[in-house]
Amino acid sequence: MHVAYNLLHLVPGETGGAEVYARRLLPALRKAERELEMTLFLGGAAAGEDWGGGVEVVPLRFDPRSRVRRVLAEQTLLPAAVRRAATDLLHNVFNTAPSVLPVRQVTTIHDLVFKRHPETHGLLAKGVEILVPLAARRSERVITDSEASKSDIVRFLGLSADRVDVAPLGPGIPEEGEGPPPQEIRRRFELGDSPLVLSVLAKRPHKNAARLIDAFALVPNGVLVMPGYSTGYEQELRQRIDAAGLGERVRLLGWVDDALLDGLYRAADCFVFPSLAEGFGLPVLEAMIRGAPVACSNTTSLPEVAGDAALLFDPLDVEAIAVSIQRILEDHELAERLRAAGRARARRFSW
């Protein structure tokens, strides 16, 4: 079978969990089905990368840094390119799809956060409101990451449940990563004797970093390290950190590479994930794999990922977030139980 993959929305380092999905899923598909013929449609720098042997890469000429141009390329350049490639199927992996296509297509819709929290897309929310439902209608089937996302797709987009397939994700960074050892992490981030509280999240409103900062002000010890790709919202977070008097206790990072992220997870005394809505929640899985004790939101998909291997809290309750962090930092028996339970839970997930 000859399958094409729509990766036009991939901008390295700027696409969050959807980028991780594309980069981890495609090698797993090649490994699982050696006879699968794969053609990848990409733009910009991603088209120049090595995507592995036996894979055809077709670069399309447009600027993927512009979301508007990505959408235009998807609706105009991509259908013609798929026709020339003579593929049997197009898999759209970034939520949206061409409205007219000469072959069948399936689309992965990771989440409908724009329905629950439209502020996270700003001025682009109206476009997403049109494009994602259109992709769902034009696709033979829809793939999504969790039962929670499937429920949203059925509820908000009006799709029949039997057209939506749930395929939980695997780890975002390889389990056998060789990141810096904990002592190097502690030296690099000037932690001294303070516990390391880690939260890996993009700087977007629905990730709930603002409440996490307010909660951390109630935690008397520890240093909070927050890697994740930057947005214009980051300046508001920095102001909040300063207003809370946490300038010396919070490290607000941008996107970090897999090796450093692996080291941070392994060095963490507590991993906290306060997101208001997730299609899956890869950072929770990644933290559990590496033995970090986890506290996370009790909303959307996160209980599906964490199971009983994490402390769950109401992400709207600042005090509840603070109490969860403090319990893990102070109760070493609890922390060790969560480490063991997290590793066992994580083994259920793979690509």
NUPAMAR-601298 format. One record per residue (C-alpha): residue in one letter; x, y, z. Coordinates in steps of 0.25 Angstrom, whole numbers. Each point is the difference from the previous one (the first is absolute). Layout:
<pts>
 voro     X     Y     Z
    A     X     Y     Z
...
</pts>
This chain:
<pts>
 voro     X     Y     Z
    M     0     0     0
    H     5    14    -3
    V    -4    10    10
    A     3    15     0
    Y     2     8    13
    N    -4    15     1
    L    11     6     8
    L    -1    14    -6
    H    -3     6    14
    L    13    -5     6
    V     9    11     4
    P    12    -6     8
    G     0     5    15
    E   -13     7    -1
    T   -11   -10    -2
    G     0    -6    14
    G    -6   -14     2
    A    -5    -1   -14
    E    14     0    -5
    V     4   -11    10
    Y   -12    -8    -6
    A     5     1   -14
    R    15    -3     3
    R    -3   -12     9
    L   -12    -6    -8
    L     7    -1   -13
    P    12    -8     3
    A    -9    -9     8
    L    -9    -2   -12
    R    12    -3    -9
    K     5   -10    11
    A   -14    -7     1
    E    -3    -1   -15
    R    13    -1    -8
    E    -8    -1   -13
    L    -7    13     2
    E     4    10   -10
    M     0    14     6
    T     1    14    -6
    L     1    12     9
    F    -4    14    -4
    L     7    11     7
    G     4    14    -1
    G    12     9     5
    A    11    -6     8
    A    -7   -12     4
    A     1    -5   -15
    G    15     0     0
    E     1    -9    12
    D     3   -15    -1
    W   -13    -7     2
    G     6   -14    -1
    G     3   -10   -11
    G   -12    -5    -9
    V    -8    13     2
    E    -2    10   -11
    V     0    14     4
    V    -7    10    -9
    P     3    15     3
    L   -11    10    -3
    R     4    14    -2
    F    -6    10    10
    D     3     6    14
    P    -4    -9    11
    R     3    10    10
    S   -13     7    -4
    R   -12    -7     4
    V    -8     6   -11
    R     9    -4   -10
    R     0   -14     6
    V   -15    -1    -2
    L     0     6   -14
    A    11   -11    -4
    E    -8   -11     7
    Q   -13     4    -9
    T     7     3   -13
    L    14    -6    -1
    L    -2   -13     7
    P   -12    -6    -8
    A     8     2   -13
    A    13    -6     7
    V    -8   -12     5
    R    -6    -2   -14
    R    14     0    -6
    A     5   -10    10
    A   -12   -10    -3
    T    -1    -4    15
    D   -12    -9     5
    L    -2     8    12
    L     3    14     7
    H     2     0    15
    N    -1    14     6
    V     8     1    13
    F    -3    14     4
    N   -15     1     2
    T    -3     6   -13
    A    -2    -5   -14
    P    -2     4   -15
    S   -15     3    -3
    V     1    -7   -14
    L    10   -12    -2
    P     1   -10   -11
    V     2   -12    10
    R    -6    -4    13
    Q     5     6    13
    V     1    -2    15
    T     3    11    10
    T     6     0    14
    I    -7    11     8
    H     8     0    13
    D   -10     9     8
    L   -11    10    -1
    V     7    10    10
    F    -5    11    -9
    K   -14    -3     4
    R     2    -1    15
    H    10    12     0
    P    -1     8   -12
    E    10    11     6
    T    11   -10    -2
    H     0     3   -16
    G    -3    15     1
    L    -3     6   -13
    L     2   -14    -7
    A   -12    -6     7
    K   -10     3   -11
    G     8    -7   -10
    V     2   -12     9
    E   -15     0     2
    I    -2    -2   -15
    L    12    -9    -4
    V    -1   -11    11
    P   -15    -3    -2
    L     3     0   -15
    A    11   -10     2
    A    -9    -9     8
    R   -11     0   -11
    R    10    -2   -11
    S     7   -12     6
    E    -4   -15    -1
    R     4    -1    15
    V     5     9    11
    I    12    -5     9
    T     1     6    14
    D     9    -2    12
    S   -10    -2    11
    E   -14    -4     4
    A    -1    14     5
    S     3     6   -13
    K    -9   -10    -7
    S   -11     5     9
    D     2    14    -4
    I     1    -3   -15
    V   -13    -7     1
    R    -7    11     8
    F     6    12    -6
    L     1    -4   -15
    G   -12    -9    -1
    L     8   -12    -5
    S    -5   -14     2
    A     8    -7    11
    D     3   -12    -9
    R     7     9   -10
    V    10     4    11
    D    12    -9     4
    V     8     2    13
    A    15    -3    -1
    P     7     4    13
    L    14     5    -2
    G    14    -5     4
    P    11     7     7
    G     4    14    -7
    I    15    -2     3
    P     7   -14    -1
    E     0    -7    13
    E    15    -3    -1
    G     4    14    -1
    E    13     5     5
    G    -2    13     6
    P     9     7    10
    P     1    -7    14
    P    -8     6    11
    Q    12     7     6
    E     3     7   -13
    I   -15     5    -1
    R     1     5    15
    R    13     7    -3
    R    -5     6   -14
    F   -12     6     6
    E     6     4    13
    L    -9    -8     9
    G     9    -1    12
    D    -8    -9    10
    S   -13     4    -5
    P   -10   -11    -5
    L    -2     1   -15
    V   -15     1    -4
    L    -1    -2   -15
    S   -12     4    -9
    V     1    -2   -15
    L   -10     9    -7
    A    -1     9   -12
    K    -2    15     4
    R   -15     0    -4
    P   -12     4     9
    H    -7   -13     1
    K    13    -7     5
    N    -3     8    13
    A    14     4     3
    A    -6    13     7
    R    -7    -8    11
    L    12    -9     1
    I     9    13     3
    D   -11     4    11
    A     0   -14     6
    F    16     0     0
    A     0    13     8
    L    -8    -9    11
    V    11   -10     0
    P    11     4    10
    N    12    -8    -7
    G     4    -4   -13
    V     4     5   -14
    L   -10     0   -11
    V     6    -3   -14
    M   -10     2   -12
    P     5    -4   -14
    G    -9     1   -12
    Y    -1     8   -13
    S    -2    15     2
    T   -11     8    -5
    G    -4    15     2
    Y    -7    -4    13
    E    13    -3     7
    Q     2    15     3
    E   -13    -1     8
    L     6   -12     8
    R    13     7     3
    Q    -8    12     6
    R    -8    -9     8
    I    13    -7     5
    D     6    14     4
    A   -13     4     7
    A     0   -12     8
    G    14     2     5
    L     5   -13    -7
    G    11     5    -9
    E    10    -8     7
    R    -8   -13     1
    V    -6    -1   -14
    R     8    -4   -13
    L    -8     3   -12
    L     6    -7   -12
    G    -3    -1   -15
    W     0   -12    -8
    V    11   -10     4
    D     6   -12    -7
    D    -3   -14     3
    A    13    -3     8
    L    -2    12    10
    L   -15    -3     1
    D     4   -15     4
    G     9     5    10
    L   -10    10     6
    Y   -10   -11     2
    R    10   -10     7
    A     4    11     9
    A   -14     5     4
    D    -4    -2    14
    C   -14     3    -4
    F    -7     2   -14
    V   -12     8    -1
    F   -10     2   -12
    P   -11    10     3
    S    -6     1   -14
    L   -15     3    -2
    A    -2    -9   -12
    E     9   -10    -7
    G    -2    -9   -12
    F     9   -10     7
    G    11     6     9
    L    14    -5    -5
    P     8     6    11
    V    -8    -8    11
    L     4   -13    -7
    E    14     5    -2
    A     2     3    14
    M    -6   -13     5
    I    10    -8    -9
    R    11     7     6
    G    -4    -2    15
    A    -5    14     3
    P   -11     1    10
    V   -12     6    -7
    A   -11    10     4
    C    -9     4   -11
    S   -14     5    -3
    N   -12    -8     1
    T    -6     5   -13
    T    -2    -5   -14
    S    10   -11    -5
    L    10     1    12
    P    -7   -10     9
    E     0   -10   -12
    V    15     1     0
    A     4     1    14
    G   -10   -10     6
    D     3    -2    15
    A    15     3    -2
    A    -2    15     3
    L    -6    10     9
    L   -12     6    -7
    F    -4    15     3
    D   -11    10    -4
    P     9     9   -10
    L    -9    12     4
    D     3    -2    15
    V    14     7     2
    E     0    -5    15
    A    -2   -14    -5
    I    11     1   -10
    A     9     5    11
    V    -4   -11    10
    S     3   -11   -11
    I    14     5    -2
    Q     3     2    15
    R    -5   -14     3
    I    10    -6   -10
    L    11     8     5
    E    -2    -3    14
    D    -5   -15     0
    H    11    -8    -5
    E    -8   -13     1
    L   -11     6    -8
    A    11     5   -10
    E     6   -14    -1
    R   -13    -7    -2
    L    -4    10   -12
    R    14    -2    -6
    A    -3   -16     0
    A   -14     2    -5
    G     3     9   -11
    R    11    -9    -6
    A   -10   -11     0
    R   -11     8    -6
    A     9     6   -11
    R     3   -14    -5
    R   -15    -1    -5
    F     3    11   -11
    S     8    -2   -12
    W     0     5   -15
</pts>
